[in-house]
């Protein structure tokens, strides 16, 4: 029994890692963000919070490594990772998953909006770049969370 559970978790980890690894290559922030957030929510439910933490790191690294995220935005990467960790942590702590998804999405947005405004406006001197990390983040988190909850319900995973 333990072996089959472990195999199942390994399969989920491989699936989620593959999707989150290649999602940034789509190149469209709305689609990529929705997919990444859906994976973060789903992995947290199916595998656990640690998986959510680990997967929170991957998309930003891929985006900067492949040039999809301009190098000038490198200082914001740790904050993107932290915002993803906030998302999965808040989501994991609230029992009602619809409420959890909304609150987690808003927490991620609030953190990233405030920190990106400071970093991008004062350190990089670009209000325009700060827009990338504002309401788009809330939209993609809500869309990704909605997609994840729909898929989890369809597959009987809560």
For each residue, the residues with C-beta under 8 A, 3 or more apart:
1: 4 5
2: 5 6
3: 6 7
4: 1 7 8
5: 1 2 8 9
6: 2 3 9 10
7: 3 4 10 11
8: 4 5 11 12
9: 5 6 12 13 47
10: 6 7 13 14
11: 7 8 14 15
12: 8 9 15 16 43 46 47
13: 9 10 16 17 43 47 51
14: 10 11 17 18
15: 11 12 18 19
16: 12 13 19 20 39 42 43 47 51 55
17: 13 14 20 21 55 58
18: 14 15 21 22
19: 15 16 22 23 35 39
20: 16 17 23 35 36 39 40 55 58 59
21: 17 18 58 62
22: 18 19 25 26 62
23: 19 20 26 32 35 36 39 59
24: 27 32 36 59 62 63 66 68 69
25: 22 62 66 68
26: 22 23 31 32 35
27: 24 32 68
28: 31 32
29: 32 33 132 136 140
30: 33 34 136 139 140 143
31: 26 28 34 35
32: 23 24 26 27 28 29 35 36 59 140
33: 29 30 36 37 136 137 139 140 141 143 144
34: 30 31 37 38 140 143 144 147
35: 19 20 23 26 31 32 38 39 144
36: 20 23 24 32 33 39 40 59 84 140 144
37: 33 34 40 41 87 105 140 141 143 144 145 148
38: 34 35 41 42 143 144 145 147 148 151
39: 16 19 20 23 35 36 42 43 55 144 148
40: 20 36 37 43 44 52 55 56 84 87 88 144 148
41: 37 38 44 45 87 88 91 101 104 144 145 148 149
42: 16 38 39 45 46 148 151 152 157
43: 12 13 16 39 40 46 47 51 52 55 88
44: 40 41 47 48 49 51 52 88 91 92
45: 41 42 97 148 152 157 158
46: 12 42 43 51 152 157
47: 9 12 13 16 43 44 50 51 52
48: 44 51 52
49: 44 52 53 88 89 92
50: 47 53 54
51: 13 16 43 44 46 47 48 54 55
52: 40 43 44 47 48 49 55 56 84 85 87 88 89 91 92
53: 49 50 56 57 85 88
54: 50 51 57 58
55: 16 17 20 39 40 43 51 52 58 84
56: 40 52 53 81 84 85 87 88
57: 53 54 60 61 81 84
58: 17 20 21 54 55 61 62
59: 20 23 24 32 36 62 63 80 84
60: 57 63 64 69 77 80 81
61: 57 58 64 65 77
62: 21 22 24 25 58 59 65 66 68
63: 24 59 60 66 68 69
64: 60 61 67 68 69 71 73 74 77
65: 61 62
66: 24 25 62 63
67: 64 70 71
68: 24 25 27 62 63 64
69: 24 60 63 64 73 74 77
70: 67 73
71: 64 67 74
72: 124 126 129
73: 64 69 70 76 77 120 124 129
74: 64 69 71 77
75: 78 119 123 124
76: 73 79 80 115 116 119 120 133
77: 60 61 64 69 73 74 80 81
78: 75 81 82
79: 76 82 83 111 112 115 116 119
80: 59 60 76 77 83 84 112 133
81: 56 57 60 77 78 84 85
82: 78 79 85 86 111
83: 79 80 86 87 108 111 112 115 137
84: 36 40 52 55 56 57 59 80 81 87 88 108
85: 52 53 56 81 82 88 89
86: 82 83 89 90 104 107 108 111
87: 37 40 41 52 56 83 84 90 91 104 105 107 108 141
88: 40 41 43 44 49 52 53 56 84 85 91 92 104
89: 49 52 85 86 92 93 104
90: 86 87 93 94 100 103 104 107 108
91: 41 44 52 87 88 94 97 100 101 103 104 145
92: 44 49 52 88 89 100
93: 89 90 100
94: 90 91 97 99 100 103 104
95: 100
96: 99 100
97: 45 91 94 100 101 149 152 158
98: 101 102 149
99: 94 96 102 103
100: 90 91 92 93 94 95 96 97 103 104
101: 41 91 97 98 104 105 142 145 146 148 149
102: 98 99 105 106 142 145
103: 90 91 94 99 100 106 107
104: 41 86 87 88 89 90 91 94 100 101 107 108 141 145
105: 37 87 101 102 108 109 138 141 142 145
106: 102 103 109 110 138
107: 86 87 90 103 104 110 111
108: 83 84 86 87 90 104 105 111 112 137 138 141
109: 105 106 112 113 134 135 137 138 141
110: 106 107 113 114
111: 79 82 83 86 107 108 114 115
112: 79 80 83 108 109 115 116 133 137
113: 109 110 116 117 133 134 137
114: 110 111 117 118
115: 76 79 83 111 112 118 119
116: 76 79 112 113 119 120 130 132 133 134
117: 113 114 120 121 130 133 134
118: 114 115 121 122 123
119: 75 76 79 115 116 122 123 124
120: 73 76 116 117 123 124 126 127 129 130 133
121: 117 118 124 125 126 127 130
122: 118 119 125
123: 75 118 119 120
124: 72 73 75 119 120 121 129
125: 121 122
126: 72 120 121 129 130
127: 120 121 130 131
128: 131
129: 72 73 120 124 126 132 133
130: 116 117 120 121 126 127 133 134
131: 127 128 134 136
132: 29 116 129 136
133: 76 80 112 113 116 117 120 129 130 136 137
134: 109 113 116 117 130 131 137 138
135: 109 138 139
136: 29 30 33 131 132 133 139 140
137: 33 83 108 109 112 113 133 134 140 141
138: 105 106 108 109 134 135 141 142
139: 30 33 135 136 142 143
140: 29 30 32 33 34 36 37 136 137 143 144
141: 33 37 87 104 105 108 109 137 138 144 145
142: 101 102 105 138 139 145 146
143: 30 33 34 37 38 139 140 146 147
144: 33 34 35 36 37 38 39 40 41 140 141 147 148
145: 37 38 41 91 101 102 104 105 141 142 148 149
146: 101 142 143 149 150
147: 34 38 143 144 150 151
148: 37 38 39 40 41 42 45 101 144 145 151 152
149: 41 97 98 101 145 146 152 153
150: 146 147 153 154
151: 38 42 147 148 154 155
152: 42 45 46 97 148 149 155 157 158
153: 149 150 156 157 158
154: 150 151
155: 151 152
156: 153
157: 42 45 46 152 153
158: 45 97 152 153
